[in-house]
Amino acid sequence: MGRSYLYLILAIVFEIIATTFLKKSEEFSRLLPSVVTVIGYSAAFYFLSLTLRQIPVGITYAIWSGVGIIFITVIGIVAFKQVPDLPAIIGIALIVIGVIVINLFSKMGVH
């Protein structure tokens, strides 16, 4: 179980890096950010696949996407000056609440 969560953390980190560089790639017109994007997503999906050995896909994806959304939103605010409006903040909060509910109360996951 512990190793699966390590793989999930690595998947999240690589996805965050890849998504950040996807923005910097300017529609894949800049070489280095484009290469980082492709490598980052490849690593993210590799580690995500390792996670699925022990953690159900629904739980894995909820955590992966929920945590990724939070970090990408923060990076968007800091690096790209993309400040979310109130509906976006509410939506993100609902996603976070959903991930918490799944992890605390679902019998589906590995706890």
C-alpha positions in Angstrom: 0.0 0.0 0.0 2.7 2.5 0.9 4.6 2.0 -2.4 1.3 2.6 -4.3 0.9 6.0 -2.7 4.5 6.9 -3.5 3.8 6.0 -7.1 0.7 8.1 -7.0 2.6 11.1 -5.6 5.2 10.7 -8.4 2.4 10.5 -11.0 0.9 13.8 -9.6 4.3 15.5 -9.5 5.1 14.6 -13.1 1.6 15.6 -14.2 1.9 19.0 -12.6 5.3 19.5 -14.3 3.9 18.4 -17.6 0.9 20.6 -17.4 2.9 23.6 -16.4 5.3 23.1 -19.3 2.4 22.4 -21.7 1.4 26.1 -21.1 5.0 27.1 -21.6 5.3 25.1 -24.9 3.0 27.6 -26.6 1.1 24.9 -28.6 4.3 22.8 -29.0 6.1 25.6 -30.8 8.9 25.7 -28.3 11.2 22.7 -28.2 12.4 22.4 -24.6 9.0 22.9 -22.9 7.4 20.5 -25.4 10.0 17.8 -24.6 9.4 18.3 -20.9 5.7 18.0 -21.5 5.9 14.7 -23.3 8.4 13.2 -20.9 6.4 14.5 -17.9 3.1 13.0 -19.1 4.8 9.8 -20.0 6.3 9.5 -16.5 3.0 10.5 -15.0 1.0 7.8 -16.8 3.7 5.2 -16.1 3.6 5.9 -12.3 -0.2 6.1 -12.5 -0.3 2.6 -14.0 1.9 1.3 -11.1 -0.5 2.9 -8.6 -3.4 0.9 -10.1 -1.8 -2.4 -9.0 -3.2 -1.8 -5.5 -5.5 1.2 -5.5 -8.8 1.1 -7.4 -8.9 3.2 -10.6 -11.7 5.5 -9.3 -9.9 6.3 -6.1 -6.6 6.8 -7.9 -8.0 9.1 -10.5 -10.0 11.1 -7.9 -6.8 11.8 -5.9 -4.6 12.3 -9.0 -7.0 14.8 -10.6 -8.0 16.6 -7.4 -4.5 17.2 -6.2 -3.4 18.1 -9.7 -6.2 20.7 -10.0 -5.2 22.4 -6.8 -1.5 22.6 -7.6 -2.1 23.7 -11.2 -4.5 26.4 -10.0 -1.9 27.7 -7.6 0.8 27.6 -10.4 -1.6 29.4 -12.7 -2.1 32.1 -10.2 1.6 32.5 -9.4 3.3 31.9 -12.7 0.7 32.9 -15.3 -1.4 35.5 -13.3 -4.6 33.4 -14.0 -6.7 34.2 -11.0 -9.8 32.0 -10.7 -13.2 33.7 -10.2 -15.7 32.7 -7.5 -17.4 30.0 -9.5 -14.0 28.4 -10.3 -13.1 28.5 -6.6 -16.4 26.9 -5.6 -15.9 24.2 -8.2 -12.4 23.5 -7.1 -13.5 23.4 -3.4 -16.2 20.8 -4.4 -13.7 18.7 -6.1 -11.4 18.8 -3.0 -14.4 17.9 -0.8 -15.2 15.0 -3.1 -11.7 13.6 -2.9 -11.7 13.9 0.9 -15.1 12.2 1.2 -13.9 9.3 -1.1 -10.8 8.8 0.9 -12.3 9.0 4.4 -15.6 7.2 3.9 -15.4 5.0 0.8 -15.0 1.3 1.4 -13.8 1.0 -2.2 -10.2 2.2 -1.6 -7.2 0.8 0.1 -6.8 2.6 3.5 
